[in-house]
Amino acid sequence: MSGSPDRASLSVVIPTLDAAASIGPLLAPLAEGAAAGLVREVVLADGGSQDDIAALAEGVGACFVSAARGRGRQLAVGCRAASGPWILVLHADTRLPADWQAAVRAHLDRHPTAAGYFRLRFDEASPAAKLVAGWANLRSRVFVLPYGDQGLLMPRALYQQAGGYPEIALMEDVVLADAIRRTAGREALRVLGATVTTSASRYRRDGWLRRGTRNLLTLIRWRLGADPERLAEGYGRPRGGPSA
């Protein structure tokens, strides 16, 4: 899955773990982006899947790289493998809207040195889902703190200047957002003009209040100095950061 290297500027990096059965709806619009000359390559940074994700990557023309399990570690490896001047990091359960290409191109044209993130919604329309997504979007604007499930679009130069993803099991998205703000200021993280949809499966499984409270407490504990590896064990999901 690649566009013309002369025109395509965007390397898309996706951390995967047993995602072969669910990643198709994300890959389809990325293939359209490649055909339109926006997407240069898609890099799947895999953390030891037991499914056929490697064969799927080969079948769709994506680059497949292996890494130690843990979203920060996987993303660090995936971003090192990416070759484009821009990097777009997406989670495997993210669903892109029809206008995602226009939003990305507008950012590339207007803010060539800044990072960008999408607004967020969930794949259900319950009041709880709207409330949690609303908080995520408010947190991103007020505190300039987008989480990984909102996607992160970055010029490679800024990514490298900020030190890249830390190779940790949890909070890698928060660490990088903090580093970008310290390195280039609040204006270096801008909201994109489109909204991505993410899976609400973890909230449906754990309960919206319980999951949201656990996410907030995890962030607070990390801010107070807790070890990310220990937090990941308690979080019950050793391969990524909070969702919304």
C-alpha positions in Angstrom: 0.0 0.0 0.0 2.1 2.9 -1.2 1.7 6.1 -3.2 4.2 7.8 -5.5 7.3 8.6 -3.4 7.8 11.8 -5.3 4.4 13.2 -4.2 3.2 11.2 -1.1 4.4 12.7 2.1 2.5 10.6 4.7 3.8 7.5 6.5 1.0 5.9 8.5 2.2 3.9 11.5 -0.2 1.5 13.3 0.6 -0.6 16.3 -1.0 -4.0 16.1 -1.6 -7.0 18.3 -3.9 -9.7 17.0 -5.7 -7.1 14.9 -6.0 -9.0 11.6 -9.8 -9.5 12.0 -10.6 -5.9 12.8 -8.1 -3.6 11.0 -9.7 -3.8 7.5 -12.0 -0.8 8.0 -8.9 1.3 8.8 -6.8 0.1 5.9 -9.5 0.8 3.2 -9.4 4.6 3.5 -5.6 4.5 3.8 -5.5 2.7 0.4 -7.6 5.5 -1.0 -5.1 8.0 0.4 -2.3 6.1 -1.3 -4.2 6.2 -4.6 -4.7 9.9 -4.2 -1.0 10.6 -3.7 -1.2 11.4 0.0 -0.1 8.2 1.7 3.4 7.0 1.0 3.4 3.8 3.1 1.6 2.1 5.9 3.7 0.5 8.6 2.2 -2.1 10.9 4.3 -2.3 14.1 3.4 -5.6 15.5 3.9 -6.7 19.1 3.9 -10.5 18.7 0.5 -11.3 17.1 -0.7 -14.9 16.9 -3.0 -14.2 13.9 -2.2 -13.8 10.2 -1.5 -10.0 10.4 1.9 -10.5 8.7 0.3 -12.2 5.7 -2.4 -9.5 5.6 0.3 -6.8 5.6 2.0 -8.4 2.6 -1.3 -8.8 0.8 -2.2 -5.1 1.0 1.4 -3.9 0.4 2.0 -2.6 3.9 5.3 -2.7 5.7 5.4 -5.1 8.6 7.9 -4.7 11.4 8.2 -6.6 14.7 8.8 -5.1 18.1 8.6 -6.1 21.7 5.0 -5.9 23.0 4.0 -2.5 24.4 2.5 0.3 22.4 5.4 2.8 23.1 8.0 0.2 22.0 6.0 -0.8 18.9 5.5 2.9 17.9 9.1 3.7 18.4 10.1 0.9 16.0 7.4 1.7 13.5 8.3 5.4 13.4 12.0 4.5 12.8 10.9 2.3 9.9 8.8 5.1 8.3 10.3 7.1 5.5 8.0 10.0 4.9 8.5 13.6 6.0 5.2 13.3 7.9 4.0 10.6 10.3 0.4 9.8 11.1 0.0 7.4 14.0 -3.4 5.6 14.3 -4.7 2.8 16.5 -5.9 -0.3 14.8 -9.5 0.2 16.0 -9.7 3.7 14.7 -12.1 4.5 11.9 -11.3 7.4 9.6 -14.1 9.8 8.3 -14.7 10.5 4.7 -13.1 13.9 5.0 -9.9 12.8 6.7 -7.7 13.4 3.6 -8.9 17.0 3.3 -8.3 17.6 7.0 -4.8 16.2 6.8 -3.9 18.1 3.6 -5.2 21.4 5.1 -2.9 20.9 8.1 0.1 20.1 6.0 -0.5 23.3 4.0 -1.3 25.6 6.9 0.8 24.3 9.7 3.9 22.7 8.2 5.8 22.6 11.5 3.0 21.6 13.9 1.5 18.3 15.0 -2.2 17.7 14.7 -4.9 15.4 16.2 -8.4 14.5 15.4 -11.6 15.1 17.4 -13.0 11.9 18.9 -16.2 10.0 19.0 -17.2 6.4 19.9 -19.0 3.8 17.8 -22.1 4.1 19.8 -24.5 7.0 20.4 -25.3 6.5 24.1 -25.2 9.5 26.5 -22.3 8.0 28.3 -20.3 7.6 25.0 -21.1 11.3 24.1 -20.0 12.4 27.6 -16.7 10.6 27.5 -15.9 11.7 24.0 -16.9 15.3 24.9 -14.4 15.2 27.9 -11.7 13.8 25.6 -12.2 16.7 23.1 -12.4 19.2 25.9 -9.2 17.9 27.6 -7.4 18.0 24.3 -8.3 21.7 23.7 -7.9 23.0 27.2 -4.8 21.0 28.3 -3.4 20.3 24.8 -3.3 16.6 25.7 -4.7 14.4 23.0 -4.5 10.6 23.6 -3.4 8.0 21.1 -6.9 7.0 20.0 -7.3 10.5 18.5 -4.5 9.9 16.1 -1.3 12.0 15.9 -0.1 13.7 12.8 3.5 15.0 13.0 6.3 16.4 10.8 9.2 14.0 11.2 11.4 16.9 12.2 9.2 17.7 15.2 8.8 14.1 16.2 12.6 13.7 16.3 13.1 17.1 18.0 10.7 16.0 20.8 12.6 12.8 21.3 10.1 10.4 19.7 8.0 7.8 21.5 9.4 6.5 24.7 9.8 2.7 24.7 7.4 2.1 27.7 4.3 0.0 28.2 1.9 2.8 29.1 1.5 6.6 28.8 3.6 6.9 25.6 1.0 9.2 24.0 1.1 11.5 27.0 4.9 11.6 27.2 5.1 12.6 23.5 2.4 15.2 23.8 4.2 16.7 26.8 7.5 16.7 24.9 6.0 18.4 21.9 4.6 21.2 24.0 7.9 21.7 25.9 9.8 21.6 22.6 7.7 23.8 20.4 4.9 25.3 22.5 1.1 24.8 22.8 0.6 25.9 19.2 2.5 22.9 18.0 -0.4 20.6 18.8 -3.5 21.6 16.8 -6.9 20.0 16.3 -7.6 18.7 12.8 -10.8 19.5 11.0 -12.2 16.0 11.2 -13.5 13.4 13.7 -12.3 9.8 14.0 -14.4 7.0 15.5 -12.9 4.6 18.0 -14.3 1.4 19.5 -16.2 1.5 22.7 -15.7 -2.2 23.4 -13.5 -1.6 26.5 -16.1 0.7 28.0 -19.0 -1.6 27.2 -17.0 -4.4 28.9 -15.8 -2.5 32.0 -18.6 0.0 32.3 -18.4 3.6 31.2 -17.9 5.1 34.7 -15.5 2.5 35.9 -13.4 2.7 32.8 -13.3 6.4 32.7 -12.4 6.6 36.4 -9.6 4.1 35.9 -8.2 6.1 33.0 -8.2 9.3 35.0 -6.6 7.6 38.1 -3.9 6.0 35.9 -3.0 9.4 34.5 -2.9 11.0 38.0 -0.7 8.1 39.3 1.7 8.5 36.4 1.9 12.3 36.9 2.8 11.5 40.5 5.7 9.3 39.4 4.3 5.8 39.2 6.3 3.4 37.0 4.6 2.9 33.6 5.4 -0.9 33.6 3.6 -1.2 37.0 0.7 0.9 35.8 0.3 -1.3 32.7 0.1 -4.4 34.9 -2.6 -2.8 37.0 -4.4 -1.4 34.0 -5.0 -4.8 32.7 -3.8 -4.0 29.2 0.0 -4.2 28.8 0.2 -2.8 25.3 -1.1 0.8 25.3 -2.2 4.0 27.0 -5.6 5.2 28.2 -8.4 5.5 25.8 -10.2 8.8 26.0 
